[in-house]
Amino acid sequence: MAALPIASDMLTLAAVALLVLAAFCDILTRLIPNAIPAALAVLGLALRLIDGSWPWALLAGGVVFGLCFLCWMRGWMGGGDVKLLGACALLVPPASVFPMVTMVGIAGGVLALVYLTARRVVPRPSPLPAALRPQGFLGRALRAERWRLSRGAALPYAVAIAIGSLTAFP
């Protein structure tokens, strides 16, 4: 039975990598590829099968997804965030879902404060000729973020979801 803890650790490590990837995708593109929440849901279900809490995990995941879906219908959340949060509710043990959602909310509040502050501090991007624009990946990403800040674009909420989920791991 020594294989189960190793398998559990490997699944958890894969989930952490996917959460970090989701956060980076959201920061760079404000999109979360559907494959990431799908893979997280599969990993979460596998973890819950290992620990035997899968019925409660499915219930918790369904409730979180359903409530988030209602928020999406009202325009309060993005669709990728809904899918990611629902998958993360499967990923953590059922008893940790409420603390996870609470930490997502706290991390989201901090993220919002950072972005509100950055909107006042970071200068608007100036129009530059193509030859003078940053050519490297990081330079282009920072310029795009400055553009998003200047226009009050949506927050990369996958960052808050990843932080909240990571705090709820056993």
Summary of the structure (lengths in Angstrom):
residues: 170
radius of gyration: 18.0
end to end distance: 19.6
largest distance: 63.1
contacts: 513
relative contact order: 0.16
helix: 78%
strand: 0%
